[in-house]
């Protein structure tokens, strides 16, 4: 097999191509809003959603700091 046609190990994807940052931000906002709405009716589900939102927030901040050194003021 010629090396000219072999691309195994030659192609690398960036994080922005693998992880959709806008989708993660939408999920973060959705979880935060649902957690706030459920605070009075179902506190255990609300706590769970807040924890998931915090995990997503950390992921968003780490991805943004990996791309640039500027941190978004919304978070």
PDB file of N, CA, C, O and CB in Angstrom:
ATOM      1  N   UNK A   1       0.844  -1.177   0.000  1.00  0.00           N
ATOM      2  CA  UNK A   1       0.000   0.000   0.000  1.00  0.00           C
ATOM      3  C   UNK A   1       0.887   1.238   0.000  1.00  0.00           C
ATOM      4  O   UNK A   1       1.835   1.334   0.780  1.00  0.00           O
ATOM      5  CB  UNK A   1      -0.959  -0.001   1.217  1.00  0.00           C
ATOM      6  N   UNK A   2       0.585   2.143  -0.844  1.00  0.00           N
ATOM      7  CA  UNK A   2       1.346   3.379  -0.926  1.00  0.00           C
ATOM      8  C   UNK A   2       0.994   4.304   0.220  1.00  0.00           C
ATOM      9  O   UNK A   2      -0.164   4.372   0.633  1.00  0.00           O
ATOM     10  CB  UNK A   2       1.099   4.072  -2.257  1.00  0.00           C
ATOM     11  N   UNK A   3       1.974   5.012   0.734  1.00  0.00           N
ATOM     12  CA  UNK A   3       1.718   5.977   1.797  1.00  0.00           C
ATOM     13  C   UNK A   3       0.921   7.166   1.288  1.00  0.00           C
ATOM     14  O   UNK A   3       0.312   7.887   2.078  1.00  0.00           O
ATOM     15  CB  UNK A   3       3.026   6.451   2.405  1.00  0.00           C
ATOM     16  N   UNK A   4       0.919   7.373   0.024  1.00  0.00           N
ATOM     17  CA  UNK A   4       0.198   8.497  -0.554  1.00  0.00           C
ATOM     18  C   UNK A   4      -1.307   8.412  -0.252  1.00  0.00           C
ATOM     19  O   UNK A   4      -1.953   9.444  -0.072  1.00  0.00           O
ATOM     20  CB  UNK A   4       0.433   8.548  -2.067  1.00  0.00           C
ATOM     21  N   UNK A   5      -1.866   7.208  -0.194  1.00  0.00           N
ATOM     22  CA  UNK A   5      -3.286   7.031   0.043  1.00  0.00           C
ATOM     23  C   UNK A   5      -3.625   6.723   1.499  1.00  0.00           C
ATOM     24  O   UNK A   5      -4.800   6.681   1.862  1.00  0.00           O
ATOM     25  CB  UNK A   5      -3.802   5.939  -0.830  1.00  0.00           C
ATOM     26  N   UNK A   6      -2.627   6.511   2.321  1.00  0.00           N
ATOM     27  CA  UNK A   6      -2.860   6.140   3.721  1.00  0.00           C
ATOM     28  C   UNK A   6      -2.943   7.394   4.586  1.00  0.00           C
ATOM     29  O   UNK A   6      -1.982   8.158   4.679  1.00  0.00           O
ATOM     30  CB  UNK A   6      -1.738   5.203   4.236  1.00  0.00           C
ATOM     31  N   UNK A   7      -4.110   7.601   5.223  1.00  0.00           N
ATOM     32  CA  UNK A   7      -4.292   8.768   6.073  1.00  0.00           C
ATOM     33  C   UNK A   7      -4.509   8.379   7.535  1.00  0.00           C
ATOM     34  O   UNK A   7      -4.941   9.206   8.338  1.00  0.00           O
ATOM     35  CB  UNK A   7      -5.464   9.593   5.577  1.00  0.00           C
ATOM     36  N   UNK A   8      -4.217   7.147   7.877  1.00  0.00           N
ATOM     37  CA  UNK A   8      -4.394   6.700   9.252  1.00  0.00           C
ATOM     38  C   UNK A   8      -3.399   7.421  10.141  1.00  0.00           C
ATOM     39  O   UNK A   8      -2.191   7.359   9.912  1.00  0.00           O
ATOM     40  CB  UNK A   8      -4.223   5.168   9.368  1.00  0.00           C
ATOM     41  N   UNK A   9      -3.910   8.109  11.160  1.00  0.00           N
ATOM     42  CA  UNK A   9      -3.057   8.846  12.076  1.00  0.00           C
ATOM     43  C   UNK A   9      -2.619  10.205  11.563  1.00  0.00           C
ATOM     44  O   UNK A   9      -1.942  10.937  12.284  1.00  0.00           O
ATOM     45  CB  UNK A   9      -1.864   8.041  12.386  1.00  0.00           C
ATOM     46  N   UNK A  10      -2.981  10.561  10.350  1.00  0.00           N
ATOM     47  CA  UNK A  10      -2.572  11.836   9.768  1.00  0.00           C
ATOM     48  C   UNK A  10      -3.604  12.939  10.014  1.00  0.00           C
ATOM     49  O   UNK A  10      -3.247  14.116  10.036  1.00  0.00           O
ATOM     50  CB  UNK A  10      -2.338  11.672   8.275  1.00  0.00           C
ATOM     51  N   UNK A  11      -4.877  12.578  10.198  1.00  0.00           N
ATOM     52  CA  UNK A  11      -5.939  13.557  10.360  1.00  0.00           C
ATOM     53  C   UNK A  11      -6.248  13.712  11.843  1.00  0.00           C
ATOM     54  O   UNK A  11      -6.463  12.727  12.550  1.00  0.00           O
ATOM     55  CB  UNK A  11      -7.207  13.140   9.568  1.00  0.00           C
ATOM     56  N   UNK A  12      -6.267  14.939  12.298  1.00  0.00           N
ATOM     57  CA  UNK A  12      -6.600  15.232  13.696  1.00  0.00           C
ATOM     58  C   UNK A  12      -7.707  16.271  13.718  1.00  0.00           C
ATOM     59  O   UNK A  12      -7.709  17.228  12.944  1.00  0.00           O
ATOM     60  CB  UNK A  12      -5.349  15.734  14.492  1.00  0.00           C
ATOM     61  N   UNK A  13      -8.654  16.051  14.634  1.00  0.00           N
ATOM     62  CA  UNK A  13      -9.759  16.976  14.780  1.00  0.00           C
ATOM     63  C   UNK A  13      -9.500  17.892  15.960  1.00  0.00           C
ATOM     64  O   UNK A  13      -8.951  17.470  16.978  1.00  0.00           O
ATOM     65  CB  UNK A  13     -11.085  16.225  14.954  1.00  0.00           C
ATOM     66  N   UNK A  14      -9.898  19.148  15.820  1.00  0.00           N
ATOM     67  CA  UNK A  14      -9.823  20.085  16.931  1.00  0.00           C
ATOM     68  C   UNK A  14     -11.024  19.894  17.840  1.00  0.00           C
ATOM     69  O   UNK A  14     -12.016  19.283  17.445  1.00  0.00           O
ATOM     70  CB  UNK A  14      -9.751  21.538  16.422  1.00  0.00           C
ATOM     71  N   UNK A  15     -10.937  20.416  19.062  1.00  0.00           N
ATOM     72  CA  UNK A  15     -12.045  20.292  19.998  1.00  0.00           C
ATOM     73  C   UNK A  15     -13.306  20.956  19.482  1.00  0.00           C
ATOM     74  O   UNK A  15     -14.409  20.483  19.759  1.00  0.00           O
ATOM     75  CB  UNK A  15     -11.668  20.882  21.329  1.00  0.00           C
ATOM     76  N   UNK A  16     -13.167  22.041  18.739  1.00  0.00           N
ATOM     77  CA  UNK A  16     -14.348  22.739  18.237  1.00  0.00           C
ATOM     78  C   UNK A  16     -15.088  21.906  17.198  1.00  0.00           C
ATOM     79  O   UNK A  16     -16.295  22.079  17.028  1.00  0.00           O
ATOM     80  CB  UNK A  16     -13.953  24.083  17.639  1.00  0.00           C
ATOM     81  N   UNK A  17     -14.408  21.018  16.509  1.00  0.00           N
ATOM     82  CA  UNK A  17     -15.053  20.163  15.527  1.00  0.00           C
ATOM     83  C   UNK A  17     -15.746  18.980  16.186  1.00  0.00           C
ATOM     84  O   UNK A  17     -16.744  18.487  15.660  1.00  0.00           O
ATOM     85  CB  UNK A  17     -14.039  19.673  14.514  1.00  0.00           C
ATOM     86  N   UNK A  18     -15.249  18.519  17.308  1.00  0.00           N
ATOM     87  CA  UNK A  18     -15.808  17.353  17.977  1.00  0.00           C
ATOM     88  C   UNK A  18     -16.918  17.765  18.933  1.00  0.00           C
ATOM     89  O   UNK A  18     -17.954  17.102  18.995  1.00  0.00           O
ATOM     90  CB  UNK A  18     -14.715  16.590  18.728  1.00  0.00           C
ATOM     91  N   UNK A  19     -16.720  18.839  19.673  1.00  0.00           N
ATOM     92  CA  UNK A  19     -17.677  19.281  20.687  1.00  0.00           C
ATOM     93  C   UNK A  19     -18.330  20.572  20.213  1.00  0.00           C
ATOM     94  O   UNK A  19     -17.647  21.541  19.884  1.00  0.00           O
ATOM     95  CB  UNK A  19     -16.983  19.484  22.071  1.00  0.00           C
ATOM     96  N   UNK A  20     -19.645  20.574  20.183  1.00  0.00           N
ATOM     97  CA  UNK A  20     -20.382  21.757  19.772  1.00  0.00           C
ATOM     98  C   UNK A  20     -20.614  22.630  20.998  1.00  0.00           C
ATOM     99  O   UNK A  20     -21.458  22.317  21.837  1.00  0.00           O
ATOM    100  CB  UNK A  20     -21.730  21.375  19.090  1.00  0.00           C
ATOM    101  N   UNK A  21     -19.874  23.713  21.102  1.00  0.00           N
ATOM    102  CA  UNK A  21     -19.919  24.583  22.277  1.00  0.00           C
ATOM    103  C   UNK A  21     -21.278  25.255  22.424  1.00  0.00           C
ATOM    104  O   UNK A  21     -21.764  25.425  23.542  1.00  0.00           O
ATOM    105  CB  UNK A  21     -18.825  25.640  22.193  1.00  0.00           C
ATOM    106  N   UNK A  22     -21.888  25.634  21.323  1.00  0.00           N
ATOM    107  CA  UNK A  22     -23.204  26.292  21.389  1.00  0.00           C
ATOM    108  C   UNK A  22     -24.259  25.343  21.957  1.00  0.00           C
ATOM    109  O   UNK A  22     -25.134  25.769  22.710  1.00  0.00           O
ATOM    110  CB  UNK A  22     -23.635  26.783  19.986  1.00  0.00           C
ATOM    111  N   UNK A  23     -24.180  24.076  21.605  1.00  0.00           N
ATOM    112  CA  UNK A  23     -25.138  23.090  22.124  1.00  0.00           C
ATOM    113  C   UNK A  23     -24.942  22.878  23.626  1.00  0.00           C
ATOM    114  O   UNK A  23     -25.916  22.727  24.363  1.00  0.00           O
ATOM    115  CB  UNK A  23     -24.989  21.748  21.375  1.00  0.00           C
ATOM    116  N   UNK A  24     -23.709  22.865  24.073  1.00  0.00           N
ATOM    117  CA  UNK A  24     -23.434  22.717  25.500  1.00  0.00           C
ATOM    118  C   UNK A  24     -23.951  23.932  26.262  1.00  0.00           C
ATOM    119  O   UNK A  24     -24.498  23.790  27.356  1.00  0.00           O
ATOM    120  CB  UNK A  24     -21.920  22.528  25.749  1.00  0.00           C
ATOM    121  N   UNK A  25     -23.781  25.132  25.690  1.00  0.00           N
ATOM    122  CA  UNK A  25     -24.287  26.342  26.337  1.00  0.00           C
ATOM    123  C   UNK A  25     -25.812  26.329  26.423  1.00  0.00           C
ATOM    124  O   UNK A  25     -26.379  26.766  27.424  1.00  0.00           O
ATOM    125  CB  UNK A  25     -23.816  27.586  25.579  1.00  0.00           C
ATOM    126  N   UNK A  26     -26.480  25.827  25.375  1.00  0.00           N
ATOM    127  CA  UNK A  26     -27.945  25.715  25.408  1.00  0.00           C
ATOM    128  C   UNK A  26     -28.388  24.749  26.506  1.00  0.00           C
ATOM    129  O   UNK A  26     -29.342  25.026  27.232  1.00  0.00           O
ATOM    130  CB  UNK A  26     -28.485  25.244  24.038  1.00  0.00           C
ATOM    131  N   UNK A  27     -27.696  23.617  26.627  1.00  0.00           N
ATOM    132  CA  UNK A  27     -28.026  22.653  27.674  1.00  0.00           C
ATOM    133  C   UNK A  27     -27.806  23.232  29.062  1.00  0.00           C
ATOM    134  O   UNK A  27     -28.589  22.981  29.979  1.00  0.00           O
ATOM    135  CB  UNK A  27     -27.201  21.391  27.506  1.00  0.00           C
ATOM    136  N   UNK A  28     -26.742  24.006  29.214  1.00  0.00           N
ATOM    137  CA  UNK A  28     -26.469  24.642  30.500  1.00  0.00           C
ATOM    138  C   UNK A  28     -27.616  25.570  30.895  1.00  0.00           C
ATOM    139  O   UNK A  28     -28.096  25.528  32.028  1.00  0.00           O
ATOM    140  CB  UNK A  28     -25.146  25.425  30.445  1.00  0.00           C
ATOM    141  N   UNK A  29     -28.047  26.402  29.959  1.00  0.00           N
ATOM    142  CA  UNK A  29     -29.145  27.323  30.249  1.00  0.00           C
ATOM    143  C   UNK A  29     -30.447  26.576  30.516  1.00  0.00           C
ATOM    144  O   UNK A  29     -31.221  26.966  31.389  1.00  0.00           O
ATOM    145  CB  UNK A  29     -29.335  28.298  29.093  1.00  0.00           C
ATOM    146  N   UNK A  30     -30.686  25.513  29.772  1.00  0.00           N
ATOM    147  CA  UNK A  30     -31.902  24.727  29.961  1.00  0.00           C
ATOM    148  C   UNK A  30     -31.911  24.063  31.338  1.00  0.00           C
ATOM    149  O   UNK A  30     -32.927  24.099  32.033  1.00  0.00           O
ATOM    150  CB  UNK A  30     -32.030  23.664  28.859  1.00  0.00           C
ATOM    151  N   UNK A  31     -30.795  23.462  31.738  1.00  0.00           N
ATOM    152  CA  UNK A  31     -30.718  22.815  33.052  1.00  0.00           C
ATOM    153  C   UNK A  31     -30.872  23.824  34.178  1.00  0.00           C
ATOM    154  O   UNK A  31     -31.550  23.557  35.170  1.00  0.00           O
ATOM    155  CB  UNK A  31     -29.394  22.070  33.202  1.00  0.00           C
ATOM    156  N   UNK A  32     -30.243  24.980  34.024  1.00  0.00           N
ATOM    157  CA  UNK A  32     -30.348  26.007  35.063  1.00  0.00           C
ATOM    158  C   UNK A  32     -31.784  26.494  35.212  1.00  0.00           C
ATOM    159  O   UNK A  32     -32.272  26.664  36.330  1.00  0.00           O
ATOM    160  CB  UNK A  32     -29.425  27.186  34.743  1.00  0.00           C
ATOM    161  N   UNK A  33     -32.453  26.716  34.103  1.00  0.00           N
ATOM    162  CA  UNK A  33     -33.834  27.191  34.145  1.00  0.00           C
ATOM    163  C   UNK A  33     -34.773  26.141  34.724  1.00  0.00           C
ATOM    164  O   UNK A  33     -35.644  26.465  35.531  1.00  0.00           O
ATOM    165  CB  UNK A  33     -34.297  27.587  32.751  1.00  0.00           C
ATOM    166  N   UNK A  34     -34.603  24.887  34.318  1.00  0.00           N
ATOM    167  CA  UNK A  34     -35.441  23.820  34.857  1.00  0.00           C
ATOM    168  C   UNK A  34     -35.206  23.637  36.353  1.00  0.00           C
ATOM    169  O   UNK A  34     -36.152  23.409  37.107  1.00  0.00           O
ATOM    170  CB  UNK A  34     -35.173  22.509  34.118  1.00  0.00           C
ATOM    171  N   UNK A  35     -33.958  23.733  36.781  1.00  0.00           N
ATOM    172  CA  UNK A  35     -33.642  23.595  38.205  1.00  0.00           C
ATOM    173  C   UNK A  35     -34.302  24.698  39.011  1.00  0.00           C
ATOM    174  O   UNK A  35     -34.832  24.453  40.094  1.00  0.00           O
ATOM    175  CB  UNK A  35     -32.124  23.616  38.427  1.00  0.00           C
ATOM    176  N   UNK A  36     -34.269  25.909  38.484  1.00  0.00           N
ATOM    177  CA  UNK A  36     -34.904  27.030  39.180  1.00  0.00           C
ATOM    178  C   UNK A  36     -36.415  26.840  39.253  1.00  0.00           C
ATOM    179  O   UNK A  36     -37.023  27.118  40.286  1.00  0.00           O
ATOM    180  CB  UNK A  36     -34.571  28.355  38.479  1.00  0.00           C
ATOM    181  N   UNK A  37     -37.022  26.374  38.175  1.00  0.00           N
ATOM    182  CA  UNK A  37     -38.469  26.176  38.147  1.00  0.00           C
ATOM    183  C   UNK A  37     -38.914  25.057  39.084  1.00  0.00           C
ATOM    184  O   UNK A  37     -40.026  25.110  39.610  1.00  0.00           O
ATOM    185  CB  UNK A  37     -38.924  25.873  36.733  1.00  0.00           C
ATOM    186  N   UNK A  38     -38.084  24.059  39.300  1.00  0.00           N
ATOM    187  CA  UNK A  38     -38.445  22.921  40.144  1.00  0.00           C
ATOM    188  C   UNK A  38     -38.016  23.089  41.597  1.00  0.00           C
ATOM    189  O   UNK A  38     -38.213  22.182  42.406  1.00  0.00           O
ATOM    190  CB  UNK A  38     -37.836  21.667  39.590  1.00  0.00           C
ATOM    191  N   UNK A  39     -37.446  24.212  41.932  1.00  0.00           N
ATOM    192  CA  UNK A  39     -36.896  24.408  43.272  1.00  0.00           C
ATOM    193  C   UNK A  39     -37.936  24.190  44.370  1.00  0.00           C
ATOM    194  O   UNK A  39     -37.624  23.577  45.391  1.00  0.00           O
ATOM    195  CB  UNK A  39     -36.317  25.800  43.390  1.00  0.00           C
ATOM    196  N   UNK A  40     -39.153  24.675  44.187  1.00  0.00           N
ATOM    197  CA  UNK A  40     -40.178  24.578  45.219  1.00  0.00           C
ATOM    198  C   UNK A  40     -40.936  23.252  45.186  1.00  0.00           C
ATOM    199  O   UNK A  40     -41.419  22.795  46.222  1.00  0.00           O
ATOM    200  CB  UNK A  40     -41.151  25.717  45.075  1.00  0.00           C
ATOM    201  N   UNK A  41     -41.047  22.631  44.019  1.00  0.00           N
ATOM    202  CA  UNK A  41     -41.867  21.420  43.917  1.00  0.00           C
ATOM    203  C   UNK A  41     -41.068  20.140  44.115  1.00  0.00           C
ATOM    204  O   UNK A  41     -41.539  19.225  44.790  1.00  0.00           O
ATOM    205  CB  UNK A  41     -42.549  21.378  42.577  1.00  0.00           C
ATOM    206  N   UNK A  42     -39.878  20.053  43.546  1.00  0.00           N
ATOM    207  CA  UNK A  42     -39.076  18.828  43.645  1.00  0.00           C
ATOM    208  C   UNK A  42     -37.627  19.216  43.888  1.00  0.00           C
ATOM    209  O   UNK A  42     -36.860  19.406  42.943  1.00  0.00           O
ATOM    210  CB  UNK A  42     -39.209  17.951  42.354  1.00  0.00           C
ATOM    211  N   UNK A  43     -37.258  19.332  45.142  1.00  0.00           N
ATOM    212  CA  UNK A  43     -35.920  19.832  45.474  1.00  0.00           C
ATOM    213  C   UNK A  43     -34.807  18.869  45.082  1.00  0.00           C
ATOM    214  O   UNK A  43     -33.713  19.312  44.735  1.00  0.00           O
ATOM    215  CB  UNK A  43     -35.834  20.117  46.950  1.00  0.00           C
ATOM    216  N   UNK A  44     -35.060  17.563  45.129  1.00  0.00           N
ATOM    217  CA  UNK A  44     -34.004  16.616  44.770  1.00  0.00           C
ATOM    218  C   UNK A  44     -33.689  16.690  43.277  1.00  0.00           C
ATOM    219  O   UNK A  44     -32.521  16.654  42.888  1.00  0.00           O
ATOM    220  CB  UNK A  44     -34.414  15.185  45.153  1.00  0.00           C
ATOM    221  N   UNK A  45     -34.711  16.793  42.447  1.00  0.00           N
ATOM    222  CA  UNK A  45     -34.478  16.942  41.011  1.00  0.00           C
ATOM    223  C   UNK A  45     -33.828  18.284  40.707  1.00  0.00           C
ATOM    224  O   UNK A  45     -32.969  18.380  39.831  1.00  0.00           O
ATOM    225  CB  UNK A  45     -35.794  16.803  40.233  1.00  0.00           C
ATOM    226  N   UNK A  46     -34.234  19.306  41.422  1.00  0.00           N
ATOM    227  CA  UNK A  46     -33.635  20.619  41.257  1.00  0.00           C
ATOM    228  C   UNK A  46     -32.144  20.587  41.589  1.00  0.00           C
ATOM    229  O   UNK A  46     -31.333  21.154  40.857  1.00  0.00           O
ATOM    230  CB  UNK A  46     -34.352  21.642  42.135  1.00  0.00           C
ATOM    231  N   UNK A  47     -31.780  19.929  42.687  1.00  0.00           N
ATOM    232  CA  UNK A  47     -30.366  19.798  43.061  1.00  0.00           C
ATOM    233  C   UNK A  47     -29.575  19.050  42.000  1.00  0.00           C
ATOM    234  O   UNK A  47     -28.456  19.435  41.662  1.00  0.00           O
ATOM    235  CB  UNK A  47     -30.235  19.081  44.401  1.00  0.00           C
ATOM    236  N   UNK A  48     -30.163  17.982  41.480  1.00  0.00           N
ATOM    237  CA  UNK A  48     -29.498  17.206  40.439  1.00  0.00           C
ATOM    238  C   UNK A  48     -29.253  18.065  39.196  1.00  0.00           C
ATOM    239  O   UNK A  48     -28.169  18.031  38.614  1.00  0.00           O
ATOM    240  CB  UNK A  48     -30.335  15.968  40.076  1.00  0.00           C
ATOM    241  N   UNK A  49     -30.268  18.833  38.795  1.00  0.00           N
ATOM    242  CA  UNK A  49     -30.121  19.680  37.613  1.00  0.00           C
ATOM    243  C   UNK A  49     -29.095  20.787  37.836  1.00  0.00           C
ATOM    244  O   UNK A  49     -28.360  21.142  36.914  1.00  0.00           O
ATOM    245  CB  UNK A  49     -31.464  20.289  37.232  1.00  0.00           C
ATOM    246  N   UNK A  50     -29.036  21.334  39.049  1.00  0.00           N
ATOM    247  CA  UNK A  50     -28.011  22.334  39.344  1.00  0.00           C
ATOM    248  C   UNK A  50     -26.610  21.725  39.257  1.00  0.00           C
ATOM    249  O   UNK A  50     -25.685  22.372  38.765  1.00  0.00           O
ATOM    250  CB  UNK A  50     -28.240  22.936  40.739  1.00  0.00           C
ATOM    251  N   UNK A  51     -26.450  20.506  39.723  1.00  0.00           N
ATOM    252  CA  UNK A  51     -25.140  19.847  39.641  1.00  0.00           C
ATOM    253  C   UNK A  51     -24.741  19.604  38.188  1.00  0.00           C
ATOM    254  O   UNK A  51     -23.590  19.819  37.806  1.00  0.00           O
ATOM    255  CB  UNK A  51     -25.158  18.514  40.413  1.00  0.00           C
ATOM    256  N   UNK A  52     -25.702  19.154  37.383  1.00  0.00           N
ATOM    257  CA  UNK A  52     -25.405  18.946  35.962  1.00  0.00           C
ATOM    258  C   UNK A  52     -25.069  20.265  35.278  1.00  0.00           C
ATOM    259  O   UNK A  52     -24.169  20.321  34.441  1.00  0.00           O
ATOM    260  CB  UNK A  52     -26.593  18.273  35.255  1.00  0.00           C
ATOM    261  N   UNK A  53     -25.786  21.317  35.631  1.00  0.00           N
ATOM    262  CA  UNK A  53     -25.504  22.632  35.059  1.00  0.00           C
ATOM    263  C   UNK A  53     -24.107  23.104  35.465  1.00  0.00           C
ATOM    264  O   UNK A  53     -23.398  23.699  34.654  1.00  0.00           O
ATOM    265  CB  UNK A  53     -26.568  23.657  35.508  1.00  0.00           C
ATOM    266  N   UNK A  54     -23.712  22.849  36.695  1.00  0.00           N
ATOM    267  CA  UNK A  54     -22.370  23.238  37.140  1.00  0.00           C
ATOM    268  C   UNK A  54     -21.285  22.468  36.404  1.00  0.00           C
ATOM    269  O   UNK A  54     -20.234  23.027  36.086  1.00  0.00           O
ATOM    270  CB  UNK A  54     -22.226  23.018  38.639  1.00  0.00           C
ATOM    271  N   UNK A  55     -21.531  21.179  36.127  1.00  0.00           N
ATOM    272  CA  UNK A  55     -20.567  20.401  35.350  1.00  0.00           C
ATOM    273  C   UNK A  55     -20.422  20.971  33.942  1.00  0.00           C
ATOM    274  O   UNK A  55     -19.316  21.077  33.412  1.00  0.00           O
ATOM    275  CB  UNK A  55     -20.993  18.927  35.284  1.00  0.00           C
ATOM    276  N   UNK A  56     -21.560  21.337  33.347  1.00  0.00           N
ATOM    277  CA  UNK A  56     -21.518  21.916  32.006  1.00  0.00           C
ATOM    278  C   UNK A  56     -20.825  23.270  32.019  1.00  0.00           C
ATOM    279  O   UNK A  56     -20.101  23.606  31.082  1.00  0.00           O
ATOM    280  CB  UNK A  56     -22.930  22.055  31.439  1.00  0.00           C
ATOM    281  N   UNK A  57     -21.041  24.045  33.068  1.00  0.00           N
ATOM    282  CA  UNK A  57     -20.392  25.354  33.185  1.00  0.00           C
ATOM    283  C   UNK A  57     -18.878  25.197  33.232  1.00  0.00           C
ATOM    284  O   UNK A  57     -18.150  25.938  32.571  1.00  0.00           O
ATOM    285  CB  UNK A  57     -20.889  26.097  34.439  1.00  0.00           C
ATOM    286  N   UNK A  58     -18.406  24.231  34.015  1.00  0.00           N
ATOM    287  CA  UNK A  58     -16.966  23.980  34.093  1.00  0.00           C
ATOM    288  C   UNK A  58     -16.410  23.548  32.736  1.00  0.00           C
ATOM    289  O   UNK A  58     -15.321  23.964  32.340  1.00  0.00           O
ATOM    290  CB  UNK A  58     -16.666  22.906  35.154  1.00  0.00           C
ATOM    291  N   UNK A  59     -17.172  22.707  32.027  1.00  0.00           N
ATOM    292  CA  UNK A  59     -16.745  22.258  30.706  1.00  0.00           C
ATOM    293  C   UNK A  59     -16.691  23.420  29.732  1.00  0.00           C
ATOM    294  O   UNK A  59     -15.748  23.529  28.949  1.00  0.00           O
ATOM    295  CB  UNK A  59     -17.682  21.174  30.179  1.00  0.00           C
ATOM    296  N   UNK A  60     -17.693  24.289  29.772  1.00  0.00           N
ATOM    297  CA  UNK A  60     -17.720  25.455  28.890  1.00  0.00           C
ATOM    298  C   UNK A  60     -16.533  26.367  29.159  1.00  0.00           C
ATOM    299  O   UNK A  60     -15.866  26.821  28.229  1.00  0.00           O
ATOM    300  CB  UNK A  60     -19.028  26.230  29.063  1.00  0.00           C
ATOM    301  N   UNK A  61     -16.274  26.631  30.421  1.00  0.00           N
ATOM    302  CA  UNK A  61     -15.153  27.512  30.765  1.00  0.00           C
ATOM    303  C   UNK A  61     -13.816  26.905  30.355  1.00  0.00           C
ATOM    304  O   UNK A  61     -12.930  27.621  29.889  1.00  0.00           O
ATOM    305  CB  UNK A  61     -15.150  27.805  32.264  1.00  0.00           C
ATOM    306  N   UNK A  62     -13.664  25.602  30.525  1.00  0.00           N
ATOM    307  CA  UNK A  62     -12.400  24.977  30.137  1.00  0.00           C
ATOM    308  C   UNK A  62     -12.229  24.969  28.622  1.00  0.00           C
ATOM    309  O   UNK A  62     -11.118  25.139  28.120  1.00  0.00           O
ATOM    310  CB  UNK A  62     -12.325  23.550  30.680  1.00  0.00           C
ATOM    311  N   UNK A  63     -13.333  24.771  27.888  1.00  0.00           N
ATOM    312  CA  UNK A  63     -13.231  24.801  26.432  1.00  0.00           C
ATOM    313  C   UNK A  63     -12.942  26.204  25.923  1.00  0.00           C
ATOM    314  O   UNK A  63     -12.165  26.379  24.984  1.00  0.00           O
ATOM    315  CB  UNK A  63     -14.511  24.273  25.802  1.00  0.00           C
ATOM    316  N   UNK A  64     -13.561  27.198  26.534  1.00  0.00           N
ATOM    317  CA  UNK A  64     -13.312  28.570  26.106  1.00  0.00           C
ATOM    318  C   UNK A  64     -11.892  28.999  26.438  1.00  0.00           C
ATOM    319  O   UNK A  64     -11.271  29.725  25.661  1.00  0.00           O
ATOM    320  CB  UNK A  64     -14.312  29.520  26.758  1.00  0.00           C
ATOM    321  N   UNK A  65     -11.370  28.567  27.569  1.00  0.00           N
ATOM    322  CA  UNK A  65     -10.000  28.933  27.914  1.00  0.00           C
ATOM    323  C   UNK A  65      -8.992  28.184  27.048  1.00  0.00           C
ATOM    324  O   UNK A  65      -7.874  28.655  26.841  1.00  0.00           O
ATOM    325  CB  UNK A  65      -9.733  28.651  29.392  1.00  0.00           C
ATOM    326  N   UNK A  66      -9.391  27.012  26.541  1.00  0.00           N
ATOM    327  CA  UNK A  66      -8.504  26.280  25.639  1.00  0.00           C
ATOM    328  C   UNK A  66      -8.436  26.965  24.287  1.00  0.00           C
ATOM    329  O   UNK A  66      -7.385  26.970  23.646  1.00  0.00           O
ATOM    330  CB  UNK A  66      -8.974  24.830  25.474  1.00  0.00           C
ATOM    331  N   UNK A  67      -9.559  27.552  23.839  1.00  0.00           N
ATOM    332  CA  UNK A  67      -9.579  28.237  22.544  1.00  0.00           C
ATOM    333  C   UNK A  67      -8.935  29.612  22.638  1.00  0.00           C
ATOM    334  O   UNK A  67      -8.101  29.966  21.805  1.00  0.00           O
ATOM    335  CB  UNK A  67     -11.014  28.367  22.031  1.00  0.00           C
ATOM    336  N   UNK A  68      -9.319  30.393  23.655  1.00  0.00           N
ATOM    337  CA  UNK A  68      -8.741  31.716  23.849  1.00  0.00           C
ATOM    338  C   UNK A  68      -8.503  31.923  25.336  1.00  0.00           C
ATOM    339  O   UNK A  68      -8.958  31.132  26.163  1.00  0.00           O
ATOM    340  CB  UNK A  68      -9.665  32.828  23.269  1.00  0.00           C
ATOM    341  N   UNK A  69      -7.813  32.953  25.660  1.00  0.00           N
ATOM    342  CA  UNK A  69      -7.577  33.271  27.071  1.00  0.00           C
ATOM    343  C   UNK A  69      -8.649  34.183  27.627  1.00  0.00           C
ATOM    344  O   UNK A  69      -8.656  34.459  28.827  1.00  0.00           O
ATOM    345  CB  UNK A  69      -6.217  33.916  27.247  1.00  0.00           C
ATOM    346  N   UNK A  70      -9.566  34.664  26.779  1.00  0.00           N
ATOM    347  CA  UNK A  70     -10.647  35.535  27.237  1.00  0.00           C
ATOM    348  C   UNK A  70     -11.779  34.691  27.823  1.00  0.00           C
ATOM    349  O   UNK A  70     -12.179  33.687  27.232  1.00  0.00           O
ATOM    350  CB  UNK A  70     -11.172  36.421  26.075  1.00  0.00           C
ATOM    351  N   UNK A  71     -12.292  35.099  28.982  1.00  0.00           N
ATOM    352  CA  UNK A  71     -13.387  34.397  29.627  1.00  0.00           C
ATOM    353  C   UNK A  71     -14.657  35.184  29.399  1.00  0.00           C
ATOM    354  O   UNK A  71     -14.661  36.406  29.543  1.00  0.00           O
ATOM    355  CB  UNK A  71     -13.119  34.195  31.138  1.00  0.00           C
ATOM    356  N   UNK A  72     -15.735  34.504  29.047  1.00  0.00           N
ATOM    357  CA  UNK A  72     -16.999  35.169  28.790  1.00  0.00           C
ATOM    358  C   UNK A  72     -17.562  35.695  30.107  1.00  0.00           C
ATOM    359  O   UNK A  72     -17.594  34.973  31.103  1.00  0.00           O
ATOM    360  CB  UNK A  72     -18.002  34.208  28.102  1.00  0.00           C
ATOM    361  N   UNK A  73     -18.002  36.944  30.114  1.00  0.00           N
ATOM    362  CA  UNK A  73     -18.494  37.566  31.333  1.00  0.00           C
ATOM    363  C   UNK A  73     -19.846  37.018  31.757  1.00  0.00           C
ATOM    364  O   UNK A  73     -20.260  37.244  32.894  1.00  0.00           O
ATOM    365  CB  UNK A  73     -18.584  39.055  31.150  1.00  0.00           C
ATOM    366  N   UNK A  74     -20.551  36.306  30.882  1.00  0.00           N
ATOM    367  CA  UNK A  74     -21.867  35.777  31.230  1.00  0.00           C
ATOM    368  C   UNK A  74     -21.760  34.636  32.221  1.00  0.00           C
ATOM    369  O   UNK A  74     -22.739  34.318  32.895  1.00  0.00           O
ATOM    370  CB  UNK A  74     -22.599  35.311  29.983  1.00  0.00           C
ATOM    371  N   UNK A  75     -20.606  34.017  32.328  1.00  0.00           N
ATOM    372  CA  UNK A  75     -20.456  32.896  33.243  1.00  0.00           C
ATOM    373  C   UNK A  75     -19.620  33.353  34.384  1.00  0.00           C
ATOM    374  O   UNK A  75     -19.349  32.577  35.300  1.00  0.00           O
ATOM    375  CB  UNK A  75     -19.834  31.666  32.560  1.00  0.00           C
TER     376      UNK A  75
END
